[in-house]
């Protein structure tokens, strides 16, 4: 990042009072969580289990729970990094309107982002959800059951259990889309952090704000789908962990 880019980013943050922060997997690699689409990403080694297959096939449920168990240790022990804490600093400074995240690691809430200012579009790995009665529960007993019995756990109601994430082929929750859209229509700045902006409809949220004419800043290591969009005000190439916390500090000093 150049000195000019650093000053521009800090100035945008300093002048804003209703910032919409949109985050992707690139902000959590600094917490030891593997991304999904990078060169060493999860989907290079695993094929995703589609939601309808999960509902209809015990074999698919076995594959799904095996994959989730594989990643549970890193999710369970992961801690927020300075990116997450910098976002909470924006909230403390009354500059944060909403965090809309594609991440399922729960690190924003662990860092202290208020739940009413957080939309986890793709759900969270930190809860298990019944697909019949929608009861939420703690993951640890269910992963222990699967590890011991090699059988996908069931809810007390008999329904299939899965981590409360949005699987391939599963619809996003309407209330989450609405809350994110409302924020996009109210924001006076939008910042995309660590996302390739390639997953629709999530990637449409920052553009909703940008196309209203508010500043749109993208920080990511590697190309994003919005790089050439005319609504982008500032595109910074590099590690979000090295760039964003410093800019927030400069803006709030």
VEXLOBA-123323 format. One line per 3 residues: number of its first residue (from 0); their letters; for each residue y negated, x, z of N, C-alpha, C, O. Coordinates in steps of 0.1 Angstrom, whole numbers, m for minus. Each point is the difference from the previous one (the first is absolute). Layout:
// residues N
NUM	A	Y/X/Z/Y/X/Z/Y/X/Z/Y/X/Z; ...;
***
This chain:
// residues 253
0	XXX	12/8/0/m12/m8/0/m12/9/0/m1/10/7; m9/m14/m15/m12/8/m1/m10/m4/11/2/m11/7; m12/19/m4/m10/m3/10/m7/m13/m4/m3/m8/9;
3	XXX	0/6/m21/m7/m12/m5/9/m12/3/m5/m11/5; 18/11/m8/9/m11/2/0/m3/15/0/m12/4; 1/22/5/0/m1/14/m12/m8/5/1/m9/8;
6	XXX	m13/13/m13/m12/m6/4/m1/m14/m5/m5/m9/7; 9/6/m19/0/m13/m6/9/m10/8/m4/m11/3; 16/16/1/9/m8/7/m5/m4/14/0/m11/4;
9	XXX	m6/22/3/m6/m3/13/m11/m9/m1/m2/m9/9; m6/10/m19/m12/m9/m2/4/m14/m2/m6/m10/5; 17/8/m14/5/m14/m2/4/m6/14/m3/m12/3;
12	XXX	11/20/4/5/m6/13/m12/m2/10/0/m10/7; m10/19/m7/m11/m2/9/m8/m13/m3/m5/m6/9; 4/3/m22/m8/m11/m4/7/m14/1/m6/m10/0;
15	XXX	19/11/1/8/m13/0/2/m6/14/m1/7/10; 2/m20/m10/2/m7/13/13/m9/0/4/m4/11; 1/2/m23/12/m8/m1/10/7/m10/1/m4/m11;
18	XXX	6/14/16/8/8/m8/15/m6/m1/6/m3/10; m1/2/m22/13/m4/m3/8/13/m3/m3/7/m9; 13/m4/18/8/12/m2/14/m4/m5/7/m8/6;
21	XXX	m3/13/m18/13/m3/m6/8/13/1/m4/10/m5; 16/m11/11/8/12/2/14/m1/m6/6/m11/m1; m1/23/m3/13/1/m6/8/11/7/m4/6/10;
24	XXX	16/m3/m16/9/9/7/m5/14/2/4/8/8; m14/m4/m17/m6/14/1/m7/3/13/m2/11/3; m1/m22/5/m7/3/13/10/3/11/m3/5/11;
27	XXX	16/m9/m13/10/1/10/9/12/m1/8/3/9; m9/4/m21/8/12/m1/m3/11/10/8/8/4; m21/m8/1/m5/9/10/6/m4/14/m1/8/9;
30	XXX	8/m19/m8/7/m4/12/15/1/m1/8/m4/8; m4/11/m19/14/3/m2/8/m11/m7/12/0/0; m19/m10/m6/7/m11/m6/0/2/m15/m10/3/m6;
33	XXX	22/m4/0/2/3/m14/m6/m11/m9/0/m12/4; m7/16/m15/m5/m11/m9/11/m5/m8/12/4/0; m15/m14/m9/10/m7/m8/0/4/m14/11/1/m6;
36	XXX	m22/3/0/m1/2/m14/m3/14/m4/m1/3/m12; m1/6/21/m3/14/m3/12/7/m5/11/m6/m1; m13/19/m3/11/8/m5/12/0/9/12/1/m4;
39	XXX	m14/m1/17/11/0/10/1/m14/7/6/m1/11; m11/m9/m17/m1/m13/6/14/m7/1/10/4/m5; m10/m14/14/12/m7/3/7/m6/m12/12/1/m1;
42	XXX	m20/m6/m9/6/m7/m11/6/10/m10/6/m4/m10; m8/17/12/7/10/m8/15/2/4/8/5/m8; m6/m9/20/14/1/5/7/m13/3/12/m1/0;
45	XXX	m19/m10/1/5/m13/3/m4/m10/m10/m12/0/m5; 20/m9/2/m4/m12/m8/m3/m11/10/7/m3/9; m19/m4/m12/m4/m10/9/10/m12/0/5/m3/m11;
48	XXX	m4/m4/22/8/m12/1/m9/m12/m2/m9/m1/8; 12/m7/m17/m9/m12/m3/3/m11/10/11/m1/4; m21/m7/m1/1/m10/10/11/m10/m3/7/m3/9;
51	XXX	m6/m2/m21/10/m10/m3/14/6/2/9/m7/4; m8/20/m8/13/7/3/4/0/14/11/m2/5; m22/5/4/2/1/14/5/m13/5/9/m1/9;
54	XXX	m14/m10/m13/3/m13/4/14/m5/m4/7/m7/7; m3/12/m19/13/m5/m6/12/9/1/11/m4/m2; m13/17/6/11/9/m1/1/8/13/m10/7/4;
57	XXX	22/m7/3/2/8/11/m1/15/m3/m4/8/8; 9/m4/m20/m1/13/m4/m14/5/m1/m3/12/4; m6/m20/m9/m14/3/m1/m6/2/14/m8/8/2;
60	XXX	12/m17/7/m5/1/14/4/12/6/m7/7/8; 20/m3/m10/5/13/5/m9/12/m5/m4/8/8; 2/m8/m21/m8/11/m6/m14/0/6/m6/11/2;
63	XXX	0/m23/m1/m14/m1/6/0/6/14/m9/8/3; 18/m13/5/m1/5/14/4/15/1/m6/7/9; 14/m2/m17/3/14/0/m12/8/m4/m3/10/7;
66	XXX	m4/m14/m17/m13/7/m4/m10/m1/11/m7/10/3; 5/m22/3/m10/m1/11/4/8/12/m9/5/7; 22/m4/m4/4/8/12/m3/15/m3/m4/7/9;
69	XXX	6/m3/m21/m3/14/m4/m15/3/3/m2/12/4; m7/m21/m6/m14/3/2/m5/m4/14/m12/3/3; 20/m10/5/m5/m5/12/m4/11/10/m11/m2/7;
72	XXX	18/13/m6/m4/11/9/m14/5/m3/m8/2/10; 5/0/m22/m14/6/m3/m10/m11/2/m11/3/5; 14/m16/m8/m10/m10/3/m2/m2/15/m12/m1/5;
75	XXX	23/2/3/m1/m3/14/m8/11/7/m7/m3/10; 8/15/m14/m6/11/7/m14/4/m6/m7/8/6; 3/m14/m17/m12/4/m7/m12/m4/9/0/m11/6;
78	XXX	m10/19/m7/m13/m2/8/m11/0/m10/0/6/m11; m11/m14/14/m12/0/m9/m6/14/m1/2/8/8; m8/m6/m20/m7/13/m2/m15/m3/0/m5/m11/3;
81	XXX	m3/22/m6/m15/m1/0/m6/m11/m10/m11/m5/3; 19/2/m13/m5/m10/m9/0/m13/7/m10/m8/m1; 21/4/7/1/m12/8/m11/m1/10/m7/m11/2;
84	XXX	5/22/6/m10/0/11/m14/m1/m6/m9/m5/7; 7/11/m18/m14/m1/m6/m3/m14/m4/m12/m4/1; 22/m4/m5/m2/m14/m3/m4/m8/12/m9/m8/0;
87	XXX	16/12/11/m4/m7/13/m14/4/4/m7/m8/7; 3/20/m10/m14/4/3/m10/m9/m8/m11/m3/6; 14/0/m18/m8/m9/m7/m1/m14/6/m11/m6/1;
90	XXX	22/1/5/0/m12/7/m9/1/12/m8/m9/3; 10/20/5/m8/1/12/m15/1/m3/m9/m4/8; 6/9/m20/m14/1/m5/m5/m13/m6/m11/0/m6;
93	XXX	19/m11/6/m3/m13/m6/m3/1/m15/m9/m7/m5; 17/16/m1/m2/1/m15/13/m5/m7/m1/m1/m12; 11/m2/19/13/m4/m7/1/m15/m1/0/m7/10;
96	XXX	1/2/m22/3/m14/m2/15/m3/1/4/m10/6; 4/18/m14/14/m3/0/8/12/m5/m6/8/m8; 18/m6/13/9/10/m6/11/m8/m7/7/m8/6;
99	XXX	m6/10/m19/11/m6/m8/10/12/m3/m4/9/m8; 16/m10/12/9/11/m2/13/m4/m7/5/m11/2; 0/20/m11/13/m2/m6/11/6/9/12/m2/m3;
102	XXX	m16/9/13/10/8/8/7/m10/10/m6/m10/5; 18/14/m2/9/m8/9/3/7/13/9/m4/7; m16/15/m5/3/9/12/m7/m4/13/4/5/10;
105	XXX	m13/m15/m10/m6/m4/12/m10/9/6/m4/m2/12; 0/13/m19/m8/11/7/m14/m4/2/m7/5/9; 2/m15/m17/m14/m4/2/m1/m7/13/m10/3/8;
108	XXX	19/m12/m4/m1/m7/13/3/10/11/m6/m1/11; 15/11/m13/2/10/11/m12/8/2/m3/4/11; m5/m2/m21/m13/8/1/m11/m8/7/m10/6/4;
111	XXX	12/m19/m3/m10/m8/7/m8/m10/m9/m9/m7/5; 12/6/m18/m6/m10/m8/3/m14/5/12/m3/2; m22/m5/0/2/m13/5/8/m9/m10/m2/1/m12;
114	XXX	12/m8/18/8/m8/m9/m7/m10/m8/4/m3/m12; m16/m2/17/m7/m10/m8/m8/7/m12/m5/m7/m9; 5/20/9/m6/8/m11/10/7/m8/m3/9/m8;
117	XXX	16/m13/9/10/7/m7/9/m10/m8/5/m10/5; m3/13/m18/9/m8/m8/10/10/m6/m3/9/m7; 16/m11/12/11/8/m5/7/m8/m11/9/m7/2;
120	XXX	m14/10/m14/4/m8/m12/15/0/m2/6/m10/m4; 0/21/6/15/2/m2/8/m1/13/12/4/0; m18/m9/10/7/m2/13/1/13/8/m8/9/m2;
123	XXX	17/m9/12/2/11/9/15/3/3/8/m10/1; m5/22/1/13/4/4/2/m1/15/11/2/6; m22/m4/1/1/0/15/4/m14/6/m1/m2/12;
126	XXX	4/m7/m21/6/m13/5/12/m4/m10/0/4/m11; 9/m11/17/11/m6/m8/m3/m15/m1/m3/m6/10; 5/1/m22/m2/m15/m2/12/m7/m5/7/5/m9;
129	XXX	m4/m17/15/10/m8/m5/m4/m7/m13/m12/m5/0; 20/5/m10/m4/m6/m13/2/m15/0/m2/m7/m10; 8/1/21/1/m14/1/m10/m7/10/m7/m9/m4;
132	XXX	7/14/16/m9/m6/10/m13/8/2/m10/m4/7; 9/16/m13/m12/9/0/m4/6/14/m11/4/2; 21/m5/7/m2/6/13/m2/16/m2/8/6/m8;
135	XXX	m17/0/16/m2/14/m1/6/6/13/m1/m6/11; 6/18/m13/7/7/12/m1/15/m2/m4/5/m10; 7/2/21/m1/15/0/11/6/m9/12/m5/1;
138	XXX	m15/15/m9/10/6/m9/12/7/7/11/0/m5; m14/7/16/10/9/6/14/m6/2/9/6/m4; m8/m18/11/13/m5/2/8/m3/m13/12/1/m1;
141	XXX	m19/m5/m9/6/m4/m13/5/13/m7/10/0/m6; m18/10/6/4/13/m6/12/6/7/9/5/m6; m9/m6/20/11/5/8/13/m8/m4/11/6/m1;
144	XXX	m13/m19/0/12/m9/m4/6/4/m13/12/2/m2; m21/0/m8/5/4/m14/6/13/0/11/2/m6; m17/8/13/6/13/1/14/0/6/8/8/m4;
147	XXX	m7/m16/15/13/0/7/11/m8/m8/11/4/0; m15/m16/m6/9/m9/m6/1/1/m15/10/m6/m6; m19/12/0/m1/1/m15/0/m14/m6/7/m2/m10;
150	XXX	m13/m7/17/m1/m14/m5/m15/m5/2/m6/2/10; 0/m7/m21/m14/m5/2/m1/m10/11/8/m9/1; m18/11/8/m1/m10/11/m5/m13/m5/m7/m2/m10;
153	XXX	10/m8/19/m4/m14/m3/m9/m5/12/1/5/11; m10/m14/m14/m8/m7/10/9/m9/8/11/m4/m4; m16/0/16/7/m10/8/2/m13/m7/9/m7/3;
156	XXX	m18/4/m13/1/m12/m7/10/1/m12/3/m10/m7; 2/22/5/10/2/m11/m7/6/m13/7/3/m9; m20/m2/9/m7/4/m12/1/16/m1/3/7/9;
159	XXX	m6/m3/m21/0/14/m3/m12/7/6/m11/m6/m1; 13/18/6/m11/8/6/m4/11/m10/9/6/m6; m22/m3/5/m4/12/m7/m13/4/6/m8/m8/6;
162	XXX	4/21/m7/m13/5/4/m11/m9/m6/2/m5/m12; m13/2/19/m10/m9/m5/m9/6/m10/m12/m1/1; 19/6/m12/m8/6/m11/3/m9/m12/9/m8/m1;
165	XXX	m18/9/m9/1/m7/m12/9/8/m10/m3/10/m4; 15/m16/1/9/7/m9/m3/m3/m14/m8/m9/m3; 14/17/m6/m2/m3/m15/4/m14/m3/11/m4/4;
168	XXX	m19/m3/m11/3/m14/m4/m3/m10/11/2/m12/m2; m8/16/13/m4/m9/11/m15/m2/m1/m7/10/m2; 3/m22/3/m15/m3/m1/m7/5/12/4/0/12;
171	XXX	m17/5/m14/m9/3/10/m3/m12/8/1/m11/m5; m5/12/18/m4/m12/8/m14/m4/m4/m9/7/m1; 8/m20/m2/m12/m6/m5/m12/2/9/m11/3/m4;
174	XXX	13/m3/17/m11/2/10/m5/14/m1/m12/3/2; 21/7/m5/m4/14/m1/m9/2/m12/m10/7/0; 15/m13/m11/m8/1/m13/m14/m6/2/m10/5/m5;
177	XXX	10/m17/12/m13/m7/2/m9/8/9/m12/1/m3; 17/5/14/m8/8/8/m6/13/m7/m11/3/2; 20/3/m10/m5/12/m7/m10/m4/m11/m10/7/m1;
180	XXX	12/m18/m5/m9/m5/m10/m14/m3/6/m10/3/m6; 10/m10/17/m12/m3/7/m8/12/4/m12/1/m2; 19/10/6/m6/12/4/m6/7/m13/m11/5/1;
183	XXX	18/m6/m12/m5/6/m12/m13/m7/m5/m9/6/m6; 8/m19/9/m12/m7/m4/m12/1/10/m11/m4/m3; 14/11/15/m11/2/10/m4/14/1/m11/3/5;
186	XXX	19/7/m10/m2/14/3/m13/5/m8/m3/m5/m10; m3/15/17/m11/7/m7/4/14/m4/m9/7/m5; 21/m4/7/6/13/m5/15/m1/0/5/m7/9;
189	XXX	2/13/m18/15/0/0/4/15/m2/m5/7/m9; 15/m3/18/5/14/m1/15/m2/m2/7/m6/8; m1/12/m18/14/1/m2/5/14/4/m5/10/m5;
192	XXX	15/m10/14/4/13/6/15/2/m2/8/m9/4; m4/19/m12/14/4/m1/9/m10/m7/12/m2/3; m18/m5/m13/8/m10/m8/m1/3/m15/m11/4/m4;
195	XXX	22/m5/m3/0/1/m14/m6/m12/m7/m3/0/m12; 1/m11/20/m6/m13/m5/8/m5/m12/m5/m6/m9; 18/8/10/9/m5/m11/8/m12/3/7/m5/m9;
198	XXX	m7/0/22/8/m11/4/m9/m13/0/m9/m1/8; 13/m8/m17/m8/m13/0/8/m10/7/13/0/0; m19/m10/8/m14/m3/0/m9/8/10/m12/m2/0;
201	XXX	19/11/8/m8/7/10/m12/7/m6/m11/0/6; 13/7/m17/m10/8/m6/m12/m8/m5/m10/6/m3; 12/m19/2/m12/m8/m5/m10/m2/11/m12/m4/m3;
204	XXX	15/6/15/m9/m2/12/m12/9/m1/m11/m6/1; 12/19/m2/m12/8/m1/m9/m3/m12/m12/1/1; 19/m5/m12/m8/m3/m12/m8/m13/2/m11/m1/m6;
207	XXX	16/m8/14/m7/m12/2/m14/3/7/m10/m6/m4; 10/15/13/m12/5/6/m9/8/m10/m12/m3/m1; 18/12/m5/m7/9/m9/m7/m7/m12/m11/3/m3;
210	XXX	17/m14/m2/m5/m7/m11/m12/m9/4/m6/m6/m9; 4/5/22/m12/m7/5/m12/10/0/m12/m4/2; 14/17/m5/m10/9/m1/m2/9/12/m9/8/1;
213	XXX	18/m9/9/m1/8/12/6/14/m3/9/1/m9; m13/10/16/6/13/m2/15/0/2/5/m6/9; 2/12/m18/14/1/0/4/15/m1/m2/7/m10;
216	XXX	8/m2/21/4/14/2/15/1/0/7/m7/7; m1/16/m15/14/3/0/2/14/4/m5/9/m6; 14/m7/16/4/13/4/15/1/m1/7/m8/7;
219	XXX	m2/17/m15/15/1/m1/3/13/m7/m7/6/m7; 19/m1/11/6/12/m7/8/m5/m11/11/m5/2; m16/7/m14/7/m5/m12/m6/m12/m6/m8/m7/7;
222	XXX	11/5/m19/m7/m11/m8/3/m14/6/11/m2/6; m21/m7/m7/2/m14/3/m2/m9/m12/m6/5/m10; 10/m17/11/m2/m9/m11/m14/m5/m2/m4/m5/m10;
225	XXX	m5/8/20/m14/m5/m1/m9/12/m3/m12/m3/m1; 17/14/m2/m9/12/m2/m10/m2/m11/m11/5/1; 15/m12/m12/m9/m2/m11/m8/m14/0/m6/m3/m9;
228	XXX	8/m4/20/m7/m13/1/m15/2/2/m4/8/8; m4/m16/m15/m14/2/0/m6/m3/14/m12/4/3; 19/m11/5/m5/m4/13/1/11/11/m6/m1/11;
231	XXX	13/12/m14/2/11/9/m13/7/2/m6/5/m10; 1/m3/22/m13/7/2/2/15/3/m8/8/m4; 20/m5/10/2/14/4/16/2/1/6/m7/7;
234	XXX	m2/16/m15/15/3/0/1/15/5/m4/9/m7; 11/m8/18/2/13/6/15/4/0/8/m7/5; m5/18/m12/14/5/m1/3/9/12/m8/9/3;
237	XXX	19/m12/4/4/10/11/7/m8/11/3/m12/m1; 0/20/11/7/m5/12/m9/m8/9/m10/4/4; 14/m17/m2/m9/m9/7/m2/5/15/m11/m2/5;
240	XXX	21/8/0/0/6/14/m11/10/1/m6/2/11; 4/6/m21/m11/10/0/m13/m5/m3/m10/6/3; 9/m18/m10/m13/m4/m5/m6/m12/8/m12/1/4;
243	XXX	20/m11/m1/m6/m12/6/m5/2/14/m11/m5/3; 19/10/7/m5/1/14/m13/8/0/m9/m3/8; 8/14/m15/m13/8/0/m11/m9/m5/m11/1/6;
246	XXX	13/m8/m16/m11/m9/m6/m4/m10/11/m12/m3/1; 21/m3/6/m3/m10/10/m8/6/11/m10/m5/5; 14/17/m1/m7/8/11/m15/2/m4/m9/m2/7;
249	XXX	8/6/m20/m14/3/m5/m8/m12/0/m12/0/2; 18/m11/m6/m8/m13/m2/m4/m6/14/m10/m6/1; 18/8/9/m2/m6/13/m8/9/9/m4/m4/11;
252	X	2/17/m14/m8/9/8/m15/m5/0/m8/7/7;
***
